[in-house]
Amino acid sequence: MQPQTVKMVITGPYSAGKTSFVQTISEIDVVSTERKITTEAERIKDQTTVAMDFGRITVDRDLVLYLFGTPGQRRFDFMWQILAQGMLGFVVLVDSARPETFREATKILEQFRAYADTPYVVAANKQDLPDAWQLDDLRIALRLDENVKLLPCVSTQKESVKNVLLELLYAILEEMDMQQQE
């Protein structure tokens, strides 16, 4: 019997940590479309995702997670809708230490909610940095309802990434159970 596959999309603003998130947890070498940054304004880092990052996690013999990381730059946002097709849930990754990206994160969240009515969580990345915003303050800045899961995250720490994905997976499985009961 084939395992159940669950497609999850990892999205968020430029340089929020999406590629690191997927690389940290994937059991396979991540299929990455990182390219050299060509514009001075975006030189926070050397490379950026131009199409997607793809990783996989086998939870057990009955369940496999496929992770699709989106590009963060608006000029590649045409990929967002393509990657959103068939997703069962998504993570919006926010750089907790860069408040100038919070408005963009809110816009991305709204865009993905428009693509599909699926479960999602918001992950406050870079919580290990001294200038990272506290979750309560971040919730206010992002204008998140109390019922939206806002989780602390460090995208380079496997346990942290695992906790975020488990929260999303539980929400997805709960949604699937509710749909089967209808």
N, C-alpha and C positions, 0 to 999 in steps of 0.2 A: 504494500500500500504506500502511495506517495504521501510525504508529509504535507501538512497544511502550511502554506506560505503566507506570510504577512508582509506587505509592502509598507514601509515607513519612510517618510520624507523628512530630512533634516534641513531646515531652512533658517534664514536669518540674515542680518546685514553683513556687508563686506567686513571681513576680518573678525567675525564673531567667534570662530573656532570650529566651524562645521567640518572641515577636512580632518582636523585633529580628532574630533569627536568620532568620526567614522573609522579612522585609522586605529584609534586606541582600542576599539572593541571588535573589529572585524577579524574573523578566523581565517580569512583569505587575504592575499595581497590586494589592497584596495585598487580598483580600477579608477585612476585619477586623470583628470584633464587639466592639471595645473600648468599654467604658462607664465612666462616672465612678465612682470608688470611693465607696461610701456608708458604710462603717464606719471609725471612727477607727483601730482596731487594724491595718487593712490599708493605711494611708496611707503606705506606703513610696514609692508613686508615685501619680499622679493617676488613671490608668485601668487597667482590667483586662479580659482577654478573658473573655467570658461564653459563647461557643459554640465558635468556632474562628477561626483565621487560615488563609487558603488562598493558596498561591503556586504558581507553575509555573516549571520550568526545562527548556528544550529542550537536551538534551545534543548531539544531532545529529538528522538527519532520521529516524533509526530509533528514537530513545529520548527520551521525555519523562518528567520527574519531577514528580509532584504532591505538594506539601508541605502537610500539615495540622497546624497548631499547636493544641494542646489548651489549654483553660483550666487554670490552676494551682490555683485555689481548690477545696477539697473540695466546696463547695456546688454546684459545676458539674461534679462528676465523673461525673454520668450521661452526659455527652457523650463520655467516654473510650471506652466500649465501642462507641458508635456510630461514632466516628472510627476505631477500631481495625479495624472490619470491612473486609476486603479489603486491609489493609496488607501490604506485602511486607517491611517492616522499620521499625524505629523508633530514634529518638535520645532518650536521657534527658539533658536539659540540667540541669546542676547549677551553682548559683552558688558558685564556689570560695571566695568571700570571706564566705559566710554559713553557718558550721557548724551553726547552729540549724536549717537546712533539710535537712541530710544525711539524717536519719532519714526525713523525708518523701520524699526522692528514692529511698531504698531501697524504701520501700513502693510508690511509683509504678512502679518498675522491676519489682517482683514482680507487681503488678497487670497490667501490660502483657504480661509473660511468660505469665501465666495466660490472657490473651485469645487469644494466638496463638503458636505455636512458629515464630517468624520471627527472622532475624538482627537484632541491635541493637548499638549502640555507646553509650557514655557519654561525653558531652562536658563537660569541666571549663571552664565559661564564666568570663569575667572574669579570665582569667589575666594581664591587663595591670595589674591592681590590686596595690598593694604588699602588701596583707594576704591575697592569694589563697593558698590551700593548695597545696603542691607535689603533683604527681601521685602520688608514692609514698605520701604521707600520706593523700591523698584515697582512694586505693584501699583502704587499711586502714580508714578511717572508714566507707566505704560497703560494706565487706565484699565486695569484688569479687574473684572468682577471677582468677588470672593470665591465663587465656585470654580474659577480657572486655576488649575494646578500650576503653581510657580515653584520650581524646584532649584535648590542650589546645585551648582555643577562646576567641575574642573575637567575640561575636555581631554586632558592628558592623563587623567587618572581612571583606570579601568572600572573600579568600583563605583565611582561617581557617574560615569556614563551608563553603567549597568543599571543603577538606580533610576535614572531618568527613563531609560528604555522600558524597564519593568513597569513603571507607573503608566506609561503610554500603553504597553501591552495589556495591562489589567483593564484599562479603560476600553480598549478595542474588544477584548474578550467579553466584557460586560455588555457592550453595544451589540455584539454578535448574539449573545444569549437573549437579549431583549427582542431582537429581530426574529429569532427563531420561535419565540413565544407568541408573536403576533399572528 
